[in-house]
Amino acid sequence: TRGFFQRTQPGCPGISMHTDGQPHGSDLFGYEGSCPRLIRVLYYLDELTPDRAPFRLVPRSHISFHAEASPYVRYKSHPEEITLVVPAGSAVLVPSMLMHGSHPNRDPRPRELLQFGYRPAWAGPIQPVDEWDPELVANAPDIAKPFLQSLNTSSFQWEQPHKPEGMRTEAPGINPSRWGDK
């Protein structure tokens, strides 16, 4: 998926609590957020202090199936939200269904970050999205070009028989035992 640079200027009012996933698309982001599996990496170029637009989140909200966790709902605040203050150079991983936002920037300096979205190739958007700017891809360093593949890649097959031939009996990627005894 995409990445971008974000600058939060002094006086910015902050961002309401929201999720980045919109499984049916949205008026705001089109079908960019419709990928069934998506994680964002926020790489903070500046220290997050309590006054410098710190990140806030509701722990474990990404695993809730309750209507109040709908990806189309926004909240001003939440009584169990926590605030992250981290040093410059920190990366915060945000699952697409995590309820999160930011506090206002009351610091006299801007807060800057790089944001990248990642998804598995099978987890493409449910409808086509705009591709990368061809000029950006053409001018990208060779080391970056493998990451600038089609944004519409999806290897998922929607039509599945109930009992396909050759079904597997192992799936280590979903084994509960891979998490240890915790």
N, C-alpha and C positions, 0 to 999 in steps of 0.2 A: 504494500500500500504506500501511501505517501509520507513524506516528511516535510517539515518546515521549521522556520525560525520564528520565534514569538518574543515580542518585547511588551512587557506590561509597564506602562508609564506611571510615574507618580500621580496619585489621585485616582487611579483606575478603581472603580467600585467593587471589583472582584467578580467572580463567576459563580452563578447559582449551582447548587448541587444537581448533577445530571449524570447520565451514562453516555458513553461514546457509541454504543450499539443501538441501531434502529433496524430491527430484523425485517421490517417491511419497507424500508426507505423512509425519507422524510422530506418536507419542503425545504428544510435548512441545508441538508447535506446530500440530497438525492439518494442514490443507492450506495454511496461510499461506506456507510455504516451497517450495511445489510449482511456483511460477511459473518457466518455463524461462529467463527473463532477469530478473534483479533486481540492483539495486545499492543499497547502503546508504551513507548519508552520515552520518558521525559528526562532529558539530560540538562541539568541546571548549570548554567554558566556563571551564575551569581549565587552567593549565599542566601538561603531563605531564612530570614529572621521573622519574629512575630509581626513586624511591621512591613515587611517587604513581600507582599502578596504570597504568603505561604500556602502550600497545597493542603487541602483538607479532604477527608474521606470518611465514609461510614464502613468500618471494618466488616468484612464478610458479606457485605450487601450484594456482591456479585454471585453468591450462591443461593439467594432468596428467590423463590417462585411466587411470592406474595404479590398481589396487585399493586401494592405500594412501591414495589421495586420495578414497576413498568419502565421500560426505556424511554417512554414518551412523557414521563412526569418530571417536573423540576421542583426543587425545594429551596427555600431561602436559607434554611439551616436544618440541622437535625440534632436532637438532644444527645445522641451517642457518637457524633462525629468527633474525629481527632484531627489535630493539626500537625503537619510535618514541618519541622525546621531542620534543614540539612545544609552541610557546607557546599560551596561551589565545587562542581565536578561530580556531584551525586547524580545517580540515575534512579528514577522511580518507575517501576513497572506497573502499568494500569490495565487490568483485564477490561474488555469492552463493557462488561455489565456492572462494573464497580461504580457505585454512586460517589461522585467526587466533585470538587470545585476548587476555588481559591478565595482567600480573604482579600480585602482591599489592599492596594499598595499605598501605605501611609509613609513610606520612606521617601526621601528626596531624590533617590536614584531609581532608574528603571530596573526591572528584573527581567533577565533574558534566559531563554532556554531553546534547545533544539528538541523537536518532537518527531519521533519516527513510529510508524505503524507497521506491524508484522502480522502475517497470517500464513497458514499452510497453503500450499498450492491448491488443494482440494476445496478450500473454503472461500471461493470467490463470491462476489456480490450476486444477488438474486436477479439483477437486471444489469445491462451494460452500463459502464461508467466511462467518463472521458479518459482517454489514454494520456500517458506522459507527453509533454510537449516534445515533438521530434527534435527540435533544436537543442533542448536540454540533454536529451539522450545522445545526440551526435557529438556534443561538446563535452560530455562527461569523461572523466579519466577512465582508462580501460579497467582499472580495478573496481570502479563503481558500476560499470555497465551490466554485470550479471544481476545486480539488484534492481535494475530498471526494466524488467520484463513486463509484459502486458498486465495491466491492472484487472483484466477480465479473465485471467487464467482460472480455470476450475476443472478439476479432474473427476468431480463427483458425478455419478450417474443416478438420476432421479428415479428411473424406472427399475425396480428391483423385484425379482420373484420372491415369494415368501420363503422358499427353501432352495436357494441356488445351489447348483452343483459345485463341489469343491470347497464347501464352507470350512473355514479354519476352526480349530479347537483351542488355539492359544492366541493371546493378545497381550504380550508383556507390557505394552504401553499403558494399559488400564489396570494392571495388577495392583490391588491394594497393598500387597506386600512390598512394593517398591518404596513405600513411604516409611518402612521400618515399623517399630512397635508403638509409635507415638499416636 
